[in-house]
Amino acid sequence: MFNTSNNTNNSSNNGGITSFLKLKWRTSTKYNIKPRLPNTVDDIERDWVRHNALKLAFENDFKAPIERLLQAGGSEVLDIGCGAGFWTTDMAARFPLSYFIGLDIDKNVLPTSPCGRNVLYQHMDLIELPLPFEDATFDYVFVRSMLSTMPDHLWDDVLKELIRIMKKGAYIECVEAYDNLFDTGPSMNILIELVLRSTQQPPYSPTKENSRNPWPNRLANISQLMGMRIHHTHTPVGFHGGEIGALLLEYWERMISSYRDEWIANKWIDEEELEKTIELMKEEVEEHNTYMSWYSVVARKKGYAGPVLQFDDVDDDGTVYTTTCC
Ligand SMILES: C[S@@+](CC[C@H](N)C(=O)[O-])C[C@H]1O[C@@H](n2cnc3c(N)ncnc32)[C@H](O)[C@@H]1O
């Protein structure tokens, strides 16, 4: 099946449903992909835990009103910075008649085993513009946990490019966590400070920017977009919050554990104190009902003047439920 760890020119003889995608692929001699910030196993496992927590938190994989179109089939979806493709793979399995592309700068993180005939993973750097897609290729572009992956000012050009490759009427959805945890105890505060100290400096962050222009501000400034909607969700961290809470506590423990060696080596905290702080943090999140918050912002590209689609769902007893879309 697909071995997508090569570059975009490795597109021969996959055949089948995905061959349509190759037709839209522009070859680019300008390509010079420089692997940066490779994902560690820790990163990937953490992404997996977060992916499952977010699915529960948003009660779905997405908030854009695109479900009926994806079900109907023929829609084309792009997941930028897809990582190990957890979202893309789930979506492609759930909507087998639509087509999914996940792209990531880190070729080693992309799935290489077969994930379905309607999904394709590509090694690509978002900063290397233009992206190798024709104008108006995609019905839906998904962007999750990506804000901090590149310097703030570069997003303007990348977003412009994403709008170019979206069809008129297509949706873009950006999902991100708010920076802060809320109702935290003193031990969690110490650990957050340490995480920030690590993540807000190279090599983890390409810049030292402390506050980034969040997605809603960015999307609101793009004149080709309309109908922006923001969904917020507050998610418990700790067992007080059931399954989501347990997953997000695991997420934070994994985050802490991936930086712990660096903290100890830099003498930011000694090992014994770190262990004590982690144990206290686990008690505190339950006492304080600690939580974190996420948002999903969805907007639509202007200019759709196509037909209104009608979907009929027929119940077992023959009742027909009609909904329209677009
Ligand atoms: C925090 S992970 C998010 C993964 C996935 N979107 C999710 O929600 O599970 C960020 C991903 O963005 C990728 N990335 C960072 N910079 C990139 C770039 N310039 N072009 C493409 N992918 C990039 C990283 O390799 C990583 O897999």
The ligand as a Gaussian input file, in Angstrom:
#p B3LYP/6-31G(d) Opt

LIG

0 1
 C        1.738000      18.980000      18.591000
 S        1.853000      17.984000      17.164000
 C        0.144000      17.916000      16.661000
 C       -0.182000      16.669000      15.908000
 C       -1.631000      16.533000      15.463000
 N       -2.092000      17.712000      14.753000
 C       -2.541000      16.229000      16.628000
 O       -3.365000      17.060000      16.984000
 O       -2.420000      15.126000      17.193000
 C        2.515000      19.127000      15.969000
 C        2.894000      18.465000      14.677000
 O        3.219000      19.486000      13.739000
 C        4.325000      19.059000      12.952000
 N        4.973000      20.252000      12.373000
 C        5.685000      21.198000      13.021000
 N        6.132000      22.123000      12.166000
 C        5.681000      21.769000      10.940000
 C        5.825000      22.323000       9.636000
 N        6.521000      23.445000       9.439000
 N        5.241000      21.689000       8.593000
 C        4.538000      20.547000       8.786000
 N        4.373000      19.969000       9.996000
 C        4.928000      20.569000      11.059000
 C        5.193000      18.314000      13.955000
 O        6.111000      17.433000      13.317000
 C        4.134000      17.581000      14.790000
 O        3.862000      16.300000      14.276000

